[in-house]
Amino acid sequence: MDAKRAKTGVVRATTTAPVNIAVIKYWGKRDTKLLLPINSSLSGTLDQEQLHARTTVAASSSFEADEIWLNGKQEDISNQRLQNVLGAVRALAAKKDPEHPLKDAHIKIASVNNFPTAAGLASSAAGYACLVAALAELFGVQDQELTAIARVGSGSACRSLMGGFVRWEKGTRDDGADSLASQVVPESHWPDMQVLILVVNAGKKGVSSTSGMQSTVKTSALINHRAEVVVPQRMKDIEKAIQDRDFQTFGRITMQDSNQFHATCLDTYPPIFYMNDVSRQIVQILTQYNDAAGEIRAAYTYDAGPNCVIYCLKQHVQEILSLVCHYFPSSESEFVRGRSTTASDYS
Ligand code: 2P0
């Protein structure tokens, strides 16, 4: 994806970025401007062919202003997070080259998601990761600092800049310089790992993650225990499980962490409900399935929405899809498969 200079003097770059699904959830900020989290988190990055954001950025000194279009609709470029991202990439470029050829250029941005936006499917993560990757291409800057720039757009976006399993360290510094993402293992480490997404409801969620987590931090009595005691141990344990390809430990921690994240939402006052009756029914079905198998075969996790994400191994995909089709024969739920194969394989 080289930044291309057209005859008109416009320079442009296009890139795509994938969705990530956390198995140790980020929930709560210690700094709402720099988007610094109260706990570290860890996610799997999905196959880009399935769910992605695609962003084109163009720069020219002949443009009169910065502008942005999301899914074909012009949005307000003065949005503080967008401004923070644009400012940070420009500052990084100026640090590397004070006479950078694009230092006086305005930028036009067009981004589209190929999946429902703001439905708890990590759309802001893919969107901001993609914007940062495209701007980095445009300005010719590559640096681990880019994960910190994606983070100031949307916290979880820093985890979408890499494939495989990715950790985001909460860091301890006030300036956020050590709150960065890094790869735990590449996708090739665990090729049997698959992700199924059961879209329970593709509508926009009622409580945004940003306001929901602030409300939790302010009112939940459980959230500090989670951030200070539970998550640090789980981060160590799940990283080891991933390194060892130990699906039993990985699956148990994944489900427990989802349960605890939603418990802190319930412990928020007033309470926040992201899962619905169908979400809970799926939990019961998968629990019975795992119990009957005598081992964990399907590890569910739910983000800030009702949709179910299942981590499982390749050899159990068909069985799990059959199970879900049995319980939801005429359902409007649809399957989107992450990682290595396409949705049409099972249609
Ligand atoms: C996660 N979520 O780790 C958790 C699990 C939702 C539940 O990261 O305010 O959209 O932009 O930093 O990144 C959603 O939070 O929030 C999220 P901001 P973000 O994936």
Boltz pocket constraint, residues with backbone or C-beta under 6 A from the ligand:
constraints:
  - pocket:
      binder: B
      contacts: [[A, 20], [A, 21], [A, 22], [A, 24], [A, 25], [A, 26], [A, 27], [A, 35], [A, 41], [A, 124], [A, 125], [A, 151], [A, 153], [A, 154], [A, 155], [A, 156], [A, 157], [A, 209], [A, 210], [A, 302], [A, 303], [A, 304]]
      max_distance: 6.0
